[in-house]
Amino acid sequence: MPKVKPHRSTPSLDMTPMVDLAFLLVTFFMLTTKFAPEEPVQVDMPKSHANFRLPDTDILTLTVSKDGKVFFGLDGQGTRQTLLANMGNAKGIKFTQEQAKRFAVLPSFGLPIGQLQKYLDMDAEERKAITQPGIPTDSLNNELSDWILYSRLSNPKIRIAIKGDNDTDFPVINKVIETLKSQDVNRFNLITNLIAEPNSEPEK
């Protein structure tokens, strides 16, 4: 009597739940990912073992480039618009509503305030091509001190951090620190790259 061969069907796998899960993950990462803004200057920060993490909001960052230029960055679009209006009133400069909107989304800048209107009127590509001279920190024209003053008035909760290049001369950093002290800012953070701690466990 011949053997009866059982009918073998090809196994199938419903991938619909997997596709749904993949799209949910993609959507989640798109909505929650915060891309780092393109800064006008790149700095090679010094390394340290400190592992204190700055908060994500209410941060004023003073970036000092290798050649001693100082750049100013402040988070919070509403805070930045208020800051620009206060600085404009103090310096007798009237910024338009469109200029204020562009200033609110700038990552950071390093220009005398007298050049800021023209800079804000440029499109994104033109602004990238501009070599910014840095914010004036001279004793006779210390605009950095004014930016710090009106930033703290715009948002009393801000914390200040200095991000300097590893090759920046100390007198430049010291000038920034002295400017902070002149505004009664005695607590600030220095941003560094974290050095990974060596493995203390003995090798087996």
C-alpha positions in Angstrom: 0.0 0.0 0.0 1.6 3.4 -1.0 2.4 5.9 1.7 0.2 8.9 1.9 2.3 12.1 1.8 1.0 14.8 4.1 0.3 18.2 2.5 2.9 20.7 3.4 2.0 24.3 3.3 4.6 27.1 3.2 4.6 28.9 6.6 3.6 32.6 6.4 4.4 35.4 8.7 2.2 38.4 9.1 4.6 41.4 8.9 1.9 44.0 9.4 2.5 44.5 13.1 6.2 44.8 12.5 5.7 47.5 9.8 3.3 49.4 12.2 5.9 49.2 15.0 8.7 50.5 12.6 6.6 53.5 11.6 5.8 54.2 15.2 9.5 54.2 16.1 10.4 56.4 13.2 7.7 58.9 14.1 8.8 58.9 17.7 12.4 59.6 16.9 11.4 62.3 14.4 9.3 64.1 17.0 11.7 63.8 19.9 15.1 64.2 18.3 16.7 67.6 18.8 19.3 68.3 16.2 22.3 70.4 17.2 22.2 73.8 15.5 24.9 74.8 13.1 27.3 77.1 15.0 29.2 79.9 13.4 32.4 78.7 14.9 33.7 75.3 15.9 35.8 74.9 19.0 37.9 72.0 20.3 36.9 71.9 24.0 39.4 70.8 26.6 38.9 67.5 28.4 38.1 66.9 32.0 36.8 64.2 34.4 33.8 66.4 35.5 30.5 64.7 34.6 28.1 67.4 35.6 25.4 67.8 32.9 24.0 71.2 32.0 20.2 71.5 31.9 18.6 71.6 28.4 16.9 75.0 28.9 17.6 78.4 30.3 21.3 78.3 29.2 23.4 81.3 28.1 26.5 80.0 26.3 29.6 82.2 25.7 31.7 80.5 23.0 35.4 81.6 22.7 37.1 80.6 19.5 40.8 79.7 19.0 41.6 83.2 17.8 39.9 84.9 20.7 36.5 85.8 19.2 33.5 85.7 21.6 30.1 84.4 20.4 26.8 84.7 22.2 24.1 82.0 22.4 20.9 82.0 24.4 18.1 79.4 24.3 14.3 80.2 24.3 12.8 82.0 21.3 10.6 84.2 23.5 13.6 85.1 25.7 15.7 86.0 22.7 13.1 88.3 21.2 12.7 90.1 24.5 16.5 90.4 24.8 16.8 91.9 21.3 14.1 94.5 22.1 15.8 95.5 25.3 19.2 95.7 23.7 17.8 97.7 20.8 16.1 100.2 23.2 19.3 100.6 25.2 21.4 101.2 22.0 18.8 103.2 20.1 18.3 100.6 17.4 14.9 99.6 16.2 14.6 96.0 15.0 11.7 95.0 12.8 9.4 92.1 13.7 10.9 90.0 10.9 14.4 90.6 12.2 13.3 89.7 15.7 11.9 86.4 14.4 15.2 85.6 12.7 17.2 86.5 15.8 15.0 84.1 17.8 16.2 81.1 15.9 19.8 82.0 15.5 22.1 79.4 17.1 24.6 82.0 18.2 26.3 85.1 16.8 29.5 87.2 17.2 28.8 90.6 15.8 28.7 94.2 17.2 25.1 95.2 17.6 25.5 97.9 15.0 26.0 95.2 12.3 23.2 93.0 13.5 20.4 94.5 11.5 22.2 94.0 8.2 23.1 90.4 9.3 19.5 89.5 10.1 18.3 90.8 6.7 20.5 88.3 4.9 19.3 84.8 4.0 20.7 81.7 5.6 23.4 81.1 2.9 24.6 84.7 3.0 24.9 84.5 6.8 27.0 81.4 6.5 29.4 83.1 4.2 30.0 86.0 6.7 33.1 85.9 8.9 31.9 87.3 12.2 34.4 89.4 14.1 33.1 88.5 17.6 31.2 90.5 20.2 33.2 93.5 21.4 34.7 93.0 24.9 36.9 96.1 25.1 36.9 98.2 28.2 35.5 101.2 26.3 33.0 99.2 24.3 32.1 96.0 26.2 28.9 94.9 24.4 29.2 91.5 25.9 28.5 93.0 29.3 25.3 94.5 28.0 24.2 91.2 26.4 24.7 89.5 29.7 22.9 92.2 31.6 19.8 92.2 29.4 19.7 88.4 29.1 19.4 88.1 32.9 16.7 90.7 32.9 14.9 88.9 30.1 15.1 85.5 32.0 16.3 85.6 35.6 16.6 81.8 35.7 19.3 81.5 33.1 22.6 79.7 33.9 25.8 80.8 32.1 28.3 78.5 30.6 31.6 79.3 28.8 32.7 77.0 26.0 36.3 77.8 25.0 38.7 76.3 22.6 41.5 74.2 24.0 44.0 76.6 22.3 42.4 79.8 23.4 44.8 82.1 25.2 43.9 82.4 28.9 43.8 86.3 28.9 40.8 86.1 26.5 39.0 83.6 28.8 39.9 85.8 31.8 38.4 88.8 30.1 35.1 87.0 29.7 35.2 85.9 33.3 35.9 89.5 34.4 33.0 90.7 32.3 30.8 88.2 34.2 32.1 89.4 37.5 31.3 93.0 36.5 27.6 91.9 36.2 27.8 90.1 39.6 27.9 86.7 38.0 30.1 84.6 40.2 28.7 81.2 39.4 29.1 79.8 35.9 30.1 76.5 34.2 33.0 75.6 31.9 31.9 73.2 29.1 34.4 70.4 28.5 34.7 67.0 26.8 34.3 64.2 29.3 37.3 61.8 29.6 36.2 58.3 30.1 37.2 56.8 33.4 39.6 53.9 33.1 38.3 50.5 34.1 39.3 50.0 37.7 38.6 46.2 37.7 41.7 44.0 37.4 42.1 42.0 34.2 41.3 38.3 34.5 
